[in-house]
């Protein structure tokens, strides 16, 4: 098994930072396009399924906000104060 050297790891990540960021940005851009395209196609081909998906997503977001409202508001207020 290879020896773990924190200095080498840090150097490696610093040297390849730009490549990694470029790759990540490209990946996220493609994924975002793929996801939005999938939603768009679903809207046309299966309108009932799309509406059900929208409702599930809306319900999830409402429930998440209700559960985490205090934390969300604290984060918002901290951003306004800065």
N, C-alpha and C positions, 0 to 999 in steps of 0.2 A: 504494500500500500504506500502511496506517495506521502511524503511529509508535507504537512500544512505549514506554510510560511505566510503570515499575515502581511509582511512587507511586500512580498512578490505579488500577492493578490491585489493589494492596494495599487501597486505600480501598474499591474495589468489593466485594472479598471480605469485608471487615470489615462493610460496610453490609448485605450480603445473607447474612450468616452464618446467622441464624436460619431464613431461607427455605430455604437450602441444606440445613441439617441436617434440617429438617422433611421436605423432599423426599426426602433420602437415607433417613431412617428409614421413610417410607412405602414407598419402593421396595423396601427390604430386607424389610420385613414382607410385602409382596405376593409377592415372589419366594420367600421362605421358605414361605409358604402354598402357592403354586403347585407348588413342588418336592415338598413333603410330600404334597400331594394326588395328584400324578403317581405317586409311589411307592406310595401307598395303593391307587390304582386298578390299578396294575401288579401288585400283590400278589394282588388278587382275580382279575383277568382273565388274567394270565399268570404263574402261580406258578413255573414252571420258569425263565422269564426273570428273575423277581425273585430267585430263589435264585442264579442265575448272576451277577446284578448284585451281590448281597451278597458273594459269593465274590470277585469281581474287586476290589471295594472293600476287603475285608478283606486280600487279598493285597497290594494297593497300599499300604495303611496299614502293614502289617508290614514291607514292603520299605523304605518311607520311614523308618520308625522305626529299622530296622537301619542304614541309611546315615547317618542324622543323630543317632544316639543321643547322641554326645558333646556336640553342640551343644544338644540338647534338655535333657540333664541339667544342663549348665552354666547354662542359662536358668532351670531350676527351682530350682537351688541359689542362684542370685543373687536370686530372688524370695523365698526363705525367709530369706535373710540380711538382707533390707531391712526 
